Amino acid sequence: MKRWTSWAGMILSIFLAVPAAGVMTSPGVAATTIKLGVVTQPGSAQNIVAEKFKALVEERTGGNVIVKIFHSASLGNETEILQQIQMGTVEMGVITDGPFDTFDPIVRVVNYPFLFKDSAQADAVLDGPPGKEILTSLEGSGFKGLCFSENGFRNLTNSKRPVKAAGDVAGLKIRVMASALHKAIWQALGANPTPMPWPIYTELEQGVIDGQENPLWVMEVYRFYEIQKYMTLTRHVYSSHIDVASLVWWNTLKPDTQELLRTAMRDAALFQRADNRLRDEGRLKMLKEKGMQVEENPDIQSFRDKTAGLKDLDLYREPQVYALLVKMLAATR
């Protein structure tokens, strides 16, 4: 943990210390506005990426390119934003990886349960050849995959009872993303997974659903500590964002413009990953102080045992998807 925190601090210091004089301006970029969609509210992980990207692009182009962020689901849910990016009516988005699997099943390999042991391993794989394969594959669905930023390791919360082992999940009505894989994970665990668009505070408050699963920042920003008494640090899935552009729009850009945008998004993603990880310890402390009962050492093996067969489901039947899953499992042992 100390080694990682030190690395994260180093990355943050690099980006925060870069002087304006060191930022390039590209004369090849025409004055234009880029529409960028996110489903979450300001302060959320996706928004931190988007806002850093906006600042970098506008600074590096001398204001010739303006990034307009559409946040808080103002363009619709994540699936709807992706559809608009496909069509080119929205140029870019910072989107949770789960909803991509209805467009390209190869993304399911990232969300395979208990795949990554820690953030450093996730970075090594997603920044390496497997991640590049995923980003390239998205072009077949009309997306230009630029890079991965971070949602984080997902944890279970609920309002009914403490969860120590997988058997305690039985019957809980858990909100999941619009993802076939996420639904299959919770079915395997014995829950009643309920796909539902974001946000979900009202549904949790009214008892329409018993619980949800998300990284720690979600509990903080969306104040789930007010309506969810129990949290279990399952860390069952490492959840990324895939930072994408509309391929039809991207192909209209000059190469120097593409490189400027690609580099800015990569820099924004690195900044956000480090920022997210630096904050997690404080978030956990805050959630406990707010009254959440946190199970920090659940019986993870019981969760692993119940989800071990997912690799044999039809979800992974396509040869390219299965081959990449096998490669990812081998790389993360």
Secondary structure, DSSP 8 states (H G I E B T S, - for coil): -HHHHHHHHHHHHHHHH--GGG----TT--SEEEEEE-SS-TTSHHHHHHHHHHHHHHHHTTTSEEEEEE-TTTT-SHHHHHHHHHHTSS-EEEEESGGGGGT-GGGGGTT-TT--SSHHHHHHHHTSHHHHHHHHHGGGGTEEEEEEEEEEE-EEEESS----SGGGGTT-EEEE-S-HHHHHHHHHTT-EEEE--S--HHHHHTTSSSEEEE-HHHHHHTTGGGT--EEE-----EEEEEEEEEHHHHTTS-HHHHHHHHHHHHHHHHHHHHHHHHHHHHHHHHHHHTT-EEESS--HHHHHHHHGGGGGSGGG-SHHHHHHHHHHHHHT-
